[in-house]
Amino acid sequence: MALDVLIGLQWGDEGKGKIVDYLSEKYDIIARFQGGPNAGHTIVIDGRSFVLHTIPSGIFREGVVNIIGNGVVIDPITLFKEIDALENIEVPVRDRLLVGQKAHLILPTHRWLDAASEHAKGKQKIGSTLRGIGPTYMDKTGRNGLRVGDIMLPDFDAKYAALKRKHLQLLSMHPPVDFDLEGEEQKWMTAILGLRQLQHVSCEYYLGRALKEGKRILAEGAQGSMLDIDYGTYPYVTSSNTVTAGVCTGLGVAPSSIGEVIGIVKAYTTRVGGGPFPTELHDDMGKFLQDEGHEYGATTGRPRRCGWLDFLQLNYTIMLSGVTQIVLTKLDILNKLETIQAADSYTLETGEIVRELPYCLDAFDITPNYVSYAGWQSDINTIRDWSQMPQATKDYIRAIEKTTNTPVSIVSTGPEREALIIRSSPL
């Protein structure tokens, strides 16, 4: 049995949480493979909104196992805030959640380092969420990190103290920033006691056995492909691999295990924080998309920058991850527009027209060249059948399919779990 993958194809915030929640009833296991509490997957059920930062989005489904994989970095404080919130609405989290032993832990001093480092950058800030993600991955690659399995070992306290000392030395080199280390450390140690009580697994062996047994597994990505540490808009990226390749290292599965790759695409484009964004709109249309789409970060609350769909960017991430089908989200945000645009090439400052992403998007002046599509100027939010879609809506979706050479299997027409049009089997 193959393992399917669900990833975001833009700069994050594509609506992955809702789609994983919908698809999870078709799977036995949902596994997060990278990222940390900088993610914010929003799910709306019966009019109530839930935001998950670390726990996989299949947690609301009875009978589905949810795994926090080895490639994830975990802040125990954030994790237990999520667990408490879910248990308050009677979701049996502890029965459905497994934690990979090799997942790395975010310490309070990781968050302090993150804040100090970002503050020191001044105008060169990269837009960190200040959750300690970058410093934790740095310790991971520097072979200094603490992992979930370490909390069960007799020398855990010594390991923690050594890493804390290292962080305090680094912090002495930065300008001071306010941080209540004693208070945060108390909360962290309390959360560690809770983490010891959760079910820990050897992620690679667990999933290896599950694949042999024919279990259906969906790997859930966080952030977006354009934030990939290797292939995103570096250095304005996250600290992990957000493309399909990250599944293999993040969960401990072989490349031959990968089946369907489902790419989530917003009907326009957004980005949080700094970094290049060729189709960004700095006018009333950009403000319209921001307001109509409620484009504010689920994790940070920061307003998202908004712009038109970018086919160069989209074809790039589809190529990187071997995407086999697209799920199109937030299409309803375009309901009122007379005309919709999408970039199909760039003109560089030299006058050259390109249809592939340049090496560095902020090294040159880039002018997107747009194609226009007729808007439908009607409400599609309540439509659940493809045949009832306005012709202009169908034309826009078919243009996306033609330009990306990838089928659109699901269309989301609102935030609610049931606001979906299924065009073909997404599996």
C-alpha positions in Angstrom: 0.0 0.0 0.0 1.3 3.5 -0.9 1.5 6.5 1.4 -0.2 9.6 0.0 1.0 13.1 0.5 -0.8 16.4 1.0 1.2 19.7 0.7 0.7 23.4 0.2 2.0 24.6 -3.2 2.3 28.3 -2.4 3.7 30.3 0.6 1.4 28.5 3.1 -2.1 29.2 4.3 -3.6 27.3 1.4 -6.2 25.6 3.5 -4.5 22.3 4.2 -6.2 21.7 7.6 -9.7 21.6 6.2 -8.7 19.3 3.3 -6.9 16.9 5.6 -9.9 16.9 7.9 -12.1 15.9 5.0 -9.8 13.3 3.6 -8.9 11.7 6.9 -12.1 9.6 7.0 -10.6 7.7 4.1 -7.3 7.0 5.9 -6.2 4.9 8.9 -3.2 7.2 9.8 -2.5 10.9 9.4 1.1 11.8 9.9 2.7 15.3 10.2 6.2 15.1 8.7 7.8 18.5 9.2 7.5 22.0 10.7 6.4 23.0 14.1 4.0 25.3 15.9 4.7 27.9 13.3 2.0 26.1 11.3 -1.7 26.9 11.8 -4.2 24.5 10.3 -7.8 25.9 10.6 -10.7 23.5 10.6 -14.4 24.7 10.8 -16.9 22.1 12.1 -20.5 22.9 12.8 -19.7 26.6 12.7 -16.9 26.3 15.2 -13.3 27.1 14.2 -10.3 25.1 15.5 -6.7 25.9 14.9 -4.1 23.1 15.1 -0.4 24.0 15.4 1.3 20.6 16.0 -1.4 17.9 16.2 -2.4 16.4 12.8 -5.7 17.5 11.3 -7.2 14.1 11.4 -7.6 14.3 15.2 -11.4 14.9 15.0 -12.0 11.6 13.2 -12.9 8.5 15.2 -10.7 5.5 14.4 -7.9 7.6 12.8 -4.4 7.4 14.3 -2.5 10.8 14.2 1.3 10.8 14.3 3.6 13.7 15.1 6.5 12.5 12.9 10.2 12.6 13.5 10.7 15.6 11.2 8.4 17.8 13.4 9.8 20.1 16.1 7.6 20.1 19.2 7.1 22.8 21.8 5.6 20.9 24.7 3.8 24.0 26.0 2.0 24.6 22.7 1.2 20.9 22.3 -0.5 20.7 25.7 -2.5 23.9 25.1 -3.9 22.1 22.0 -4.5 18.9 23.9 -6.3 20.7 26.7 -8.5 22.7 24.2 -9.4 19.5 22.3 -10.1 17.5 25.5 -12.4 20.4 26.7 -14.6 19.6 23.7 -14.4 15.9 24.4 -12.0 14.9 21.6 -10.1 11.8 23.0 -6.7 13.1 21.9 -4.6 10.7 23.9 -6.3 7.7 22.4 -5.7 9.0 18.8 -2.3 10.6 19.1 1.2 9.1 18.7 4.5 11.0 19.0 7.7 10.1 17.1 10.6 9.4 19.4 13.1 11.2 17.2 11.1 14.5 16.9 13.1 17.4 18.3 12.0 19.5 21.2 11.8 23.3 21.3 13.2 24.7 24.5 12.2 28.0 26.1 15.7 29.3 25.2 15.1 28.4 21.6 12.2 30.9 21.5 14.3 33.4 23.3 17.1 33.0 20.8 14.6 33.3 17.9 13.3 36.6 19.3 16.8 38.0 20.0 18.1 37.0 16.5 15.1 38.5 14.7 15.4 41.7 16.7 19.1 42.0 15.9 18.4 41.8 12.2 16.5 45.1 12.2 15.2 45.9 8.7 16.6 42.6 7.4 14.1 40.5 9.4 13.0 37.4 7.6 9.5 37.3 9.2 10.1 34.6 11.8 7.0 33.5 13.8 9.3 33.7 16.9 8.3 30.1 17.9 11.9 28.9 18.2 11.6 26.8 15.0 14.9 28.0 13.4 17.1 27.7 16.4 15.7 24.2 17.1 16.5 23.0 13.6 19.9 24.6 13.9 20.6 22.5 17.0 19.2 19.4 15.2 21.7 19.8 12.3 24.4 20.9 14.7 23.9 17.6 16.7 23.1 19.4 19.9 19.3 18.9 20.0 17.0 17.2 22.5 14.5 14.7 21.2 11.3 13.3 22.5 13.0 10.0 23.3 15.5 11.8 25.5 12.9 12.7 28.1 12.7 9.1 29.1 16.4 8.7 29.6 18.2 9.0 33.0 20.5 11.8 31.8 17.8 14.0 30.4 18.2 16.7 33.0 22.0 16.9 32.3 21.3 17.1 28.5 18.8 19.9 29.0 21.1 21.9 31.3 24.0 21.6 28.8 21.8 22.9 25.9 20.4 25.7 28.0 24.0 26.8 28.9 24.9 26.9 25.2 21.9 29.0 24.5 22.6 31.5 27.3 26.1 31.9 25.9 24.7 32.7 22.5 22.2 35.1 23.9 24.9 37.1 25.6 26.1 38.1 22.1 22.7 39.6 21.2 21.1 42.8 22.3 18.8 42.1 25.2 15.1 41.3 24.6 12.4 40.8 27.3 11.9 37.1 28.1 10.6 35.5 31.3 12.9 32.4 31.3 12.0 31.2 34.8 8.3 31.4 34.1 8.5 29.8 30.6 10.8 27.1 32.0 8.3 26.1 34.7 5.6 25.7 32.1 7.9 23.8 29.9 8.9 21.3 32.6 5.2 20.8 33.5 4.5 20.0 29.9 7.4 17.6 29.8 5.7 15.6 32.5 2.6 15.4 30.3 4.6 14.5 27.2 6.1 11.5 29.1 2.5 10.2 29.5 1.7 10.3 25.7 2.3 7.3 23.4 5.7 7.4 21.9 6.6 5.4 18.8 9.5 4.6 16.6 7.9 6.4 13.6 9.9 4.6 10.9 9.1 1.1 12.2 5.5 1.9 13.0 4.8 3.3 9.5 6.8 0.5 7.9 4.7 -2.1 9.5 1.5 -0.1 8.7 2.4 0.0 5.0 3.1 -3.8 5.0 -0.3 -4.3 6.6 -2.1 -2.3 3.9 -3.0 0.6 6.1 -3.9 3.8 4.3 -1.6 6.7 5.3 -1.7 10.4 4.5 1.4 12.6 5.2 0.3 16.1 6.2 2.7 18.9 5.3 2.9 22.3 7.0 3.7 25.8 5.6 4.0 25.9 1.8 6.4 24.7 -0.9 7.8 28.2 -1.5 9.0 28.2 2.1 11.1 25.0 1.6 14.6 25.5 3.1 16.3 24.3 -0.2 13.8 25.3 -2.9 11.9 28.2 -1.5 12.6 32.0 -1.7 15.7 31.7 0.4 16.5 33.2 3.0 12.8 34.1 3.5 11.9 30.4 4.2 11.2 28.0 7.0 13.8 25.6 8.4 12.5 22.3 7.0 11.8 20.6 3.7 8.1 21.4 2.8 8.1 19.5 -0.5 7.4 15.8 -1.0 11.0 14.9 -0.4 10.6 15.9 3.2 8.1 13.1 3.7 10.8 10.4 3.4 13.2 12.0 5.9 10.4 13.3 8.2 8.6 10.0 8.6 11.3 7.5 7.8 9.6 6.0 4.7 11.2 5.1 1.4 10.6 7.2 -1.8 9.0 4.1 -3.4 6.3 4.3 -0.8 4.9 7.6 -2.1 1.6 7.3 -4.0 -0.7 10.3 -4.7 0.7 13.8 -4.1 -2.2 16.2 -3.5 -1.3 19.9 -3.8 -3.4 22.5 -2.1 -3.7 25.8 -4.1 -5.4 28.9 -3.1 -7.4 30.6 -6.0 -5.2 33.6 -5.5 -1.8 33.9 -3.7 -0.9 35.1 -0.2 2.2 35.4 1.8 2.9 36.2 5.5 6.1 38.1 6.5 9.0 39.3 4.4 10.4 38.0 1.1 9.7 38.4 -2.6 6.2 38.0 -4.0 6.0 38.9 -7.7 2.2 39.1 -8.1 1.6 41.0 -4.8 -1.0 43.7 -5.2 -0.4 47.0 -3.4 -3.7 48.5 -4.4 -7.4 48.3 -3.6 -7.6 44.8 -5.2 -5.0 43.5 -2.8 -7.0 45.0 0.1 -10.2 43.5 -1.2 -8.6 40.0 -1.3 -7.2 40.5 2.2 -10.6 41.6 3.7 -12.8 39.3 1.7 -10.6 36.3 2.4 -10.0 37.2 6.1 -6.3 37.0 5.3 -4.7 37.1 8.8 -2.3 34.4 10.0 -3.8 31.6 12.1 -0.6 31.4 14.1 0.6 35.0 14.4 -2.5 37.1 13.5 -0.3 39.0 11.0 -2.1 40.3 7.9 -1.2 38.3 4.8 0.0 40.0 1.7 -2.3 39.2 -1.3 -1.9 38.9 -5.0 -3.0 37.1 -8.1 -2.3 33.4 -8.9 1.2 32.9 -10.3 1.5 30.0 -12.8 5.3 30.2 -12.9 5.5 29.6 -9.1 2.8 27.0 -9.3 4.3 25.0 -12.1 7.7 25.1 -10.2 6.2 23.5 -7.0 4.2 21.0 -8.9 7.4 19.9 -10.6 9.4 19.7 -7.4 6.9 17.4 -5.6 5.5 15.4 -8.5 1.9 16.6 -7.8 -0.7 14.3 -9.2 -3.8 16.4 -8.3 -4.8 19.8 -7.2 -7.3 20.9 -4.5 -8.4 24.5 -5.2 -9.4 26.5 -2.1 -11.0 29.9 -1.4 -12.5 30.1 -4.8 -15.5 31.8 -3.3 -13.4 34.8 -2.3 -13.4 35.8 -6.0 -17.2 35.7 -6.3 -17.6 39.5 -6.7 -14.9 40.1 -9.2 -15.6 41.1 -12.8 -12.1 40.1 -14.0 -9.6 37.7 -12.5 -5.9 37.6 -13.4 -3.0 35.2 -13.2 0.7 35.6 -14.2 1.9 33.3 -17.0 5.4 34.9 -17.4 7.7 37.5 -16.0 9.5 40.4 -17.8 13.0 40.9 -16.2 14.6 44.3 -16.0 16.8 43.3 -19.0 13.6 43.0 -21.1 13.8 39.2 -21.2 10.6 37.3 -20.8 10.8 34.1 -18.8 8.4 31.3 -17.9 10.6 29.7 -15.2 11.3 31.1 -11.8 14.6 33.0 -11.7 17.3 31.9 -9.3 16.6 34.8 -6.9 13.2 36.6 -7.1 14.4 39.7 -5.3 17.7 40.2 -7.2 16.0 41.9 -10.2 13.0 44.0 -10.9 10.4 41.6 -12.1 7.2 42.5 -13.8 4.5 39.8 -14.0 2.7 39.4 -17.3 -1.0 38.6 -16.7 -3.7 36.7 -18.5 -7.3 37.7 -17.7 -10.3 35.5 -17.1 -14.0 36.5 -16.8 -15.3 36.5 -13.2 -18.6 34.9 -12.4 -20.0 37.6 -10.1 -22.3 35.2 -8.3 -22.3 33.3 -5.0 -20.9 29.8 -5.3 -20.7 29.1 -1.6 -23.7 26.8 -1.4 -23.0 24.9 -4.6 -22.0 21.3 -4.0 -22.2 19.9 -7.6 -19.9 20.7 -10.5 -22.7 20.9 -13.0 -24.2 23.8 -11.1 -21.1 25.9 -11.2 -21.2 29.1 -13.4 -19.5 28.7 -16.7 -16.9 31.4 -15.9 -15.9 29.5 -12.8 -15.5 26.3 -14.7 -13.4 28.1 -17.3 -11.1 29.5 -14.7 -10.6 26.1 -13.1 -10.0 24.5 -16.5 -7.4 27.2 -17.3 -5.6 26.2 -14.1 -5.7 22.5 -15.2 -4.4 23.3 -18.7 -1.6 25.6 -17.6 -0.4 23.3 -14.9 -1.1 20.0 -16.7 -2.6 18.8 -13.4 -6.2 17.9 -12.7 -8.3 19.8 -10.1 -10.0 17.0 -8.1 -11.6 19.0 -5.3 -12.9 22.6 -5.2 -13.4 24.4 -1.8 -16.2 27.0 -1.8 -16.1 28.1 1.8 -14.4 27.4 5.2 -16.9 24.8 6.4 -16.1 21.1 6.3 -18.9 20.4 3.9 -18.2 23.3 1.5 -16.6 21.1 -1.2 -17.2 20.0 -4.7 -15.7 16.7 -5.5 -14.9 16.4 -9.2 -13.1 13.1 -9.1 -11.8 10.7 -6.5 -8.9 12.5 -4.7 -7.2 9.1 -3.9 
